[in-house]
Amino acid sequence: MNRLWDYDDYVNHLSHQNKIVRRWAFSAIENHYPNRYTDEVRNLIGDEDEHLACASPRYLAKFGAVQHAPLILESFKKSKGNVPSNCAEALGDMQYDSALDTMLEYFSTVKNSETFLGILDYLGKIRHDNSRAALQSAVAQIKGTIILGSAVTNLLRHHNPDDVSIVMERYLDLFAKDNHDDTYLRDISYPLGGAEYFRNLTEFNRNDILEKPGEIIRNLISKYPAIELDAVVRDDLTKALGSELYGDFSSMIMFEARNVFNSRYSEGLPPLWLEESFEQDKVSVALLEDLSKRTPILKRIKESKESCRNIISLILSIYFAIKEREAYLTALSPEAGIEDLISALKNSGPSLPKPIQNNINQVTPIAELKNALTENLMTWGDIWTVRLMGQIGNEAFVPTLLHILRSTDSLDHIYSDAITAMNALDESADEIILTAIENKKLSGWESFPILSYLPYSEAYDIAIKRWEDEDNDMDSYELFVICLKGIGDPRGIEKLQQIYDDENDAIYVGKALECLGMIHKVDIPEMPDILRKRKKQEEKQNARVKELNALFSNYRKNIEQAKLEDRGRVVPFKRESPKVGRNDPCLCGSGKKYKKCCLNKSSAH
């Protein structure tokens, strides 16, 4: 095959004067060479381009490149926008405790909410009395539920059961004022490992949840056969839900959770190799015990179906969190075999312990990973299996990943993970992937995100042929343009010029054309027009951001007004700013259409 670019070419372009070229090079390294670390990325710390200034610290943190932490800390201090938040999170991932004093200083004075969220994330990852004390203060004082949820999440990351009472006292305060909402409970469940079950519960129709909560939870439990409940427990649970005896249900779940915990640690303290990974079990049990003692909550459960739904969701999340970690205990034992590792994988939640990931990578169980996938491809175990396929990088995973892409929707989480895994496979898989796409194992628009990171002239030929062979809508136009830019074939310039003549979108077509022109040192006659349209588009986007802020402010006012109305009455929302159309540029400034960007994000929650 005719290779256009190699790893060294991408590294060299990381220092290009044009930010669009630097993005192109960094994206290729990040996606196609995820297992290769390069010191050159440090030069992108504090880059004038916000995207690179945000992405580079996260990339360095992924590889544990602590030697560059001082530069990241300086970027945190000097930068604006979203950069400080990303820097703070990266420093937390690096366990760089030398930044603690700076973070605590900014903790008390920072006004930017995104930066504050990044600081909370850092404080949650750094085990220190001062960071824990700051988080306790945040939980006690913060009013906004989104930021409050983050503070709770990060406080519970310290795995201290004493913090449970602080969390629950704050919740009871909100509870008493009828000011509680799902966000708070959901964010409590995240550090406990059961967030996915809560998330799925909240995806059901709200009226169904309020009218038939027992049926909804029964359906939820049956939806996840990978989590094996004791037969007696399942029967009791079904009976309790059927009769809507929620207090009995709560007591039964708490009793079972305590039994799990007591049997696990009946011989005393857990072994040393478990302390770091499973201290959160103590928090889970402490929270269950705290709930069982809360008369106001139990009383409220009997009075309100809605609050009952919230409490049951939290208890169920904790219960599953404890149950799924039973498999982790066995998998992390020194005597664990491949069967134990796969069992832990199948029963995983949103957070699969890093030691288990590392052990699976070392064993490289290719056949076992392919067989670990469920038929519906909907569990967290499926998602982690796909991610591990990308980390291992073996070409044998190509047919499996192709099957996932053909069998799932583009909005499914596992779909994007499968694309990422495909891009991360070893270069030995490149020819196999190209052959599969050429033989139409994927449709045109499905193949474009994968071809983007295959730097071969053959990839360009296939992309052009797939484009010409199929009917393409406006969305596939964008994917095709990004694909041509990613491949980097000089022939793509002429094709992009043709598309630019047909399209008026200077954001995605113009940037791709500018990138290839810079890479190949070709003069682009359309550049003045591209830059003019881009400036106009950016001005329009900035105006829309202001409108969005005003819209959000008005939304909060309506929420507060609704709380003053009688139950069952709905205060109509009055729009005071223009509607954002599906095909309008997204307000976040990404350059994508709204329907391809934040519309999808908002609909996923």
C-alpha positions, 0 to 999 in steps of 0.5 A, spaced: 500 500 500 502 507 498 503 510 505 502 518 505 504 519 512 507 516 518 508 517 525 514 522 524 510 526 519 505 527 524 510 529 530 513 534 525 506 537 524 505 538 531 509 544 531 506 547 524 504 555 525 497 553 522 493 551 528 488 547 523 494 543 521 496 542 528 490 539 530 490 535 524 497 532 526 495 531 534 488 528 532 492 522 528 497 521 533 491 521 539 487 516 535 491 512 530 497 511 535 494 511 542 499 507 545 505 511 543 507 517 547 511 523 544 514 528 548 513 533 543 505 534 545 508 538 551 509 544 546 501 544 545 500 546 553 498 553 553 497 553 545 493 559 542 488 554 540 483 552 545 482 545 543 489 543 543 490 547 550 485 543 553 486 536 549 494 536 550 494 536 558 489 530 558 493 526 553 499 527 557 495 525 563 493 519 560 500 517 559 502 519 566 507 524 564 508 527 570 514 531 568 510 536 564 505 537 570 509 544 572 507 546 565 500 544 565 500 548 572 502 554 569 497 553 563 492 553 569 494 559 572 495 563 565 489 561 561 482 562 560 475 559 557 475 551 558 483 550 559 483 551 566 478 546 567 482 541 563 488 542 566 486 541 573 483 535 571 489 532 568 493 534 574 488 530 578 489 524 574 497 525 574 496 525 582 500 532 582 499 534 589 504 540 588 498 543 585 494 543 591 495 549 594 494 553 588 487 549 587 485 551 594 487 558 593 483 558 586 477 554 590 475 560 594 476 566 589 474 563 582 468 565 578 468 561 572 463 555 573 467 550 568 474 552 572 470 551 579 468 544 576 475 542 574 478 544 581 473 540 584 475 534 580 482 535 582 480 535 589 477 529 589 483 525 586 488 528 591 487 524 597 489 530 602 485 532 609 485 539 606 482 537 599 477 533 603 475 539 607 474 544 601 470 539 598 466 538 605 465 545 605 462 545 598 457 540 599 455 544 605 454 551 601 453 550 594 446 551 592 446 549 584 444 542 583 449 541 578 455 543 581 453 540 588 452 534 585 460 534 582 462 536 589 458 530 592 461 526 587 468 528 588 467 528 596 465 521 596 472 519 592 475 520 598 472 513 600 471 516 607 464 513 610 464 519 615 462 524 609 456 520 608 452 524 613 454 530 610 452 528 604 445 526 606 444 532 611 445 536 605 440 532 601 435 532 607 435 540 607 433 540 600 428 534 601 425 538 606 424 544 602 421 540 596 428 543 592 431 536 591 432 533 584 434 527 580 441 530 579 443 530 586 441 523 587 444 521 580 451 524 582 451 521 589 450 514 585 456 515 580 462 514 585 459 508 588 459 505 581 451 504 579 450 510 575 448 506 569 442 503 572 440 509 575 441 513 568 437 507 565 431 508 570 430 515 569 430 514 561 423 511 562 417 515 561 416 520 567 408 518 567 410 511 567 415 512 573 410 516 577 404 511 576 408 504 575 414 505 579 414 498 581 413 495 574 419 500 571 424 497 576 422 490 575 423 491 568 430 494 569 432 488 573 430 484 568 434 488 563 440 486 566 441 478 566 449 479 567 447 481 574 445 475 577 441 476 583 439 471 588 433 467 586 430 468 593 432 476 593 429 476 586 422 473 588 422 478 594 424 484 590 418 482 585 413 481 591 415 488 594 415 492 588 408 489 586 405 490 592 408 497 592 411 496 600 417 500 598 419 501 606 419 493 606 423 493 599 428 498 602 429 494 608 430 488 604 435 491 599 439 494 605 439 487 609 442 483 603 447 489 601 450 488 609 450 480 608 454 481 602 459 486 605 459 482 612 461 475 608 466 479 604 470 481 610 468 476 615 475 474 616 477 482 618 480 487 614 481 486 606 488 484 603 492 490 602 491 489 594 484 491 595 485 497 599 485 502 594 480 499 589 475 497 594 475 502 599 468 505 596 464 499 599 465 502 606 461 508 603 456 504 599 454 500 606 455 507 610 450 510 605 445 504 606 445 504 613 444 512 613 438 511 609 435 506 614 436 510 620 432 516 616 425 517 619 424 523 614 426 519 608 422 513 610 416 517 612 416 521 605 417 514 601 410 512 604 407 519 602 410 520 595 411 516 589 416 521 586 420 521 592 420 514 593 422 513 586 428 517 587 430 513 594 429 506 590 433 508 585 439 510 589 438 504 593 438 500 587 444 503 584 448 502 591 446 495 591 448 493 584 455 497 585 456 492 591 454 486 587 458 488 581 464 489 585 464 482 588 466 480 581 472 485 581 474 482 588 475 475 585 479 478 579 484 482 583 486 476 587 493 474 585 490 467 584 485 470 579 485 466 572 482 469 565 475 466 567 475 471 573 477 477 569 472 476 563 467 475 569 469 482 572 468 485 565 461 482 564 459 485 570 462 492 570 459 498 571 461 505 568 468 504 572 472 498 571 478 498 575 485 500 572 488 493 575 483 489 571 484 493 565 491 492 565 491 484 567 486 483 561 491 487 556 497 483 559 493 476 558 490 478 551 484 474 551 482 475 544 477 469 543 474 470 550 473 478 549 470 476 542 465 471 546 464 476 552 459 481 548 452 480 549 447 479 544 444 486 545 450 490 546 447 494 551 451 493 557 457 497 560 461 490 560 460 490 552 463 498 552 469 496 556 470 490 552 470 494 545 475 499 549 479 493 551 479 491 544 482 498 542 487 497 547 490 490 545 490 492 538 490 486 535 487 485 527 483 479 529 478 484 532 476 487 526 470 482 524 467 483 531 468 491 531 465 491 524 459 487 526 458 492 532 458 498 527 453 494 523 448 492 529 448 499 533 445 506 532 450 511 531 447 515 537 449 509 541 455 509 546 458 503 544 458 505 536 463 511 538 467 506 542 467 501 536 470 507 531 475 509 536 477 502 537 478 500 530 482 507 529 487 504 535 488 497 532 495 496 530 498 498 523 497 490 521 490 491 521 490 497 516 490 493 510 484 488 513 480 494 514 481 497 507 479 491 504 473 490 508 470 497 507 472 496 499 467 490 500 462 494 503 462 491 509 460 498 512 455 503 508 459 510 505 457 514 511 459 509 516 466 508 513 468 515 513 470 516 520 474 510 520 478 511 513 479 518 516 485 515 520 488 511 514 493 515 511 494 511 504 492 513 497 488 507 497 483 509 503 482 516 499 480 512 492 475 507 497 472 514 500 471 517 493 468 511 490 464 510 496 461 517 495 460 516 488 456 510 489 451 512 494 446 517 495 449 522 500 445 527 505 448 533 508 450 530 514 454 525 510 457 531 506 461 533 513 463 526 514 466 525 507 470 532 508 473 530 515 475 524 512 478 527 506 482 532 511 484 526 515 487 522 510 491 527 507 491 525 500 493 532 495 488 529 491 483 531 496 484 539 495 481 539 488 475 535 491 474 539 497 474 545 492 468 542 488 464 541 494 466 548 497 463 551 490 457 547 492 456 548 499 456 555 503 459 552 509 465 555 510 466 552 517 467 544 515 469 545 508 473 551 509 477 548 514 479 542 511 481 545 504 485 550 508 489 544 512 490 540 506 493 547 502 498 548 508 500 541 509 502 540 501 504 548 500 498 549 495 495 556 494 488 556 495 484 561 491 478 560 495 482 562 502 480 570 502 472 568 501 473 562 507 476 567 512 471 572 510 465 567 511 469 564 517 469 571 521 462 572 519 460 565 522 464 566 528 460 573 530 454 569 529 455 564 533 458 569 539 451 572 538 447 566 539 451 564 545 449 570 548 442 568 546 443 561 549 445 564 556 439 569 556 435 563 555 438 559 560 436 564 565 429 565 563 428 557 564 431 558 571 426 563 572 420 559 569 422 553 574 422 557 580 415 560 578 413 553 577 415 551 584 410 556 586 404 553 582 399 548 584 402 541 583 399 538 576 399 545 573 405 547 568 407 554 567 408 554 560 415 556 557 415 563 553 421 563 548 424 570 548 430 568 543 430 565 536 429 557 536 436 554 534 434 550 528 437 542 527 441 545 521 444 551 524 451 552 527 451 549 534 452 554 539 458 551 542 462 553 537 464 547 534 463 548 527 458 542 526 451 543 525 446 543 531 443 536 530 450 533 529 453 536 536 449 538 542 442 536 540 445 529 540 448 530 547 442 533 550 438 528 548 442 523 551 441 525 558 
